Amino acid sequence: VFGQATKTVEDEIAANSPSGIVIDFAGVAYFGSGILEAIRVMWNHLSEQTGRMVLCNLEPVALEIILIANFNTLWPIFETREAALASLGE
């Protein structure tokens, strides 16, 4: 199911060429390497189309995972969804 969900998102990115994507972690206290890999794959597809990705609403443990993986160097992190969306509108 997880792989199919990732494929669906990849297909949407390819079909619609979005200029940006917000990954909202509201309510997600923890995630593992599978989610990191899925986000990275989405990023690869999006960046091929010069799109941007931002993250928001990271709980402390989830933020730590992103920081340890150094993914914060790829994607800006915002406290709120509104701030994340506003950053894409710049």
C-alpha positions as CSV (number, residue, x, y, z in Angstrom):
1,V,0.0,0.0,0.0
2,F,2.8,2.4,0.9
3,G,4.6,1.8,-2.4
4,Q,1.4,2.4,-4.3
5,A,0.7,5.7,-2.5
6,T,4.2,6.9,-3.4
7,K,3.7,5.9,-7.0
8,T,0.4,7.8,-7.0
9,V,2.1,10.9,-5.8
10,E,4.9,10.5,-8.3
11,D,2.3,10.2,-11.1
12,E,0.5,13.3,-9.9
13,I,3.8,15.3,-9.9
14,A,4.6,14.1,-13.4
15,A,1.1,14.9,-14.7
16,N,0.6,18.2,-13.1
17,S,4.1,19.7,-12.7
18,P,3.4,21.5,-9.5
19,S,5.7,24.5,-8.6
20,G,5.8,23.4,-5.0
21,I,4.7,20.8,-2.5
22,V,4.0,21.1,1.3
23,I,4.7,18.0,3.3
24,D,2.6,18.6,6.5
25,F,3.5,16.4,9.4
26,A,0.7,17.6,11.7
27,G,-0.2,14.8,14.1
28,V,2.8,12.7,13.1
29,A,5.0,12.1,16.2
30,Y,7.4,9.7,14.6
31,F,8.3,8.2,11.2
32,G,10.9,5.8,9.9
33,S,13.2,5.5,7.0
34,G,10.4,4.5,4.6
35,I,8.8,7.9,4.9
36,L,12.2,9.6,4.4
37,E,12.8,7.5,1.3
38,A,9.3,8.3,-0.1
39,I,9.8,12.0,0.5
40,R,13.2,11.8,-1.2
41,V,11.7,10.1,-4.2
42,M,9.0,12.7,-4.5
43,W,11.7,15.4,-4.2
44,N,13.7,13.8,-7.1
45,H,10.7,13.9,-9.3
46,L,9.7,17.4,-8.3
47,S,13.2,18.9,-8.6
48,E,13.5,17.5,-12.1
49,Q,10.7,20.0,-12.9
50,T,12.3,22.8,-10.9
51,G,9.6,22.5,-8.2
52,R,10.1,23.3,-4.5
53,M,9.3,21.3,-1.4
54,V,8.8,22.5,2.1
55,L,8.0,20.8,5.4
56,C,5.9,21.9,8.3
57,N,4.3,21.0,11.6
58,L,7.2,18.7,12.7
59,E,6.9,17.4,16.2
60,P,10.2,17.4,18.2
61,V,11.1,13.8,17.4
62,A,10.2,14.1,13.8
63,L,12.2,17.3,13.5
64,E,15.2,15.5,15.0
65,I,14.9,12.7,12.4
66,I,14.9,15.3,9.6
67,L,17.9,17.1,11.1
68,I,19.9,13.8,11.6
69,A,19.3,12.9,8.0
70,N,20.4,16.5,7.0
71,F,17.3,16.8,5.0
72,N,16.8,20.3,6.4
73,T,19.5,21.3,4.0
74,L,17.3,20.3,1.1
75,W,13.9,21.5,2.3
76,P,13.0,24.5,4.4
77,I,11.0,23.7,7.6
78,F,8.2,25.9,8.8
79,E,6.2,25.8,12.1
80,T,2.8,26.1,10.4
81,R,1.1,25.1,7.2
82,E,0.3,28.7,6.5
83,A,3.9,29.8,6.7
84,A,4.9,26.9,4.5
85,L,2.3,27.8,1.9
86,A,3.3,31.4,2.0
87,S,6.9,30.5,1.4
88,L,5.9,28.8,-1.9
89,G,4.0,31.8,-3.0
90,E,7.0,34.1,-2.9
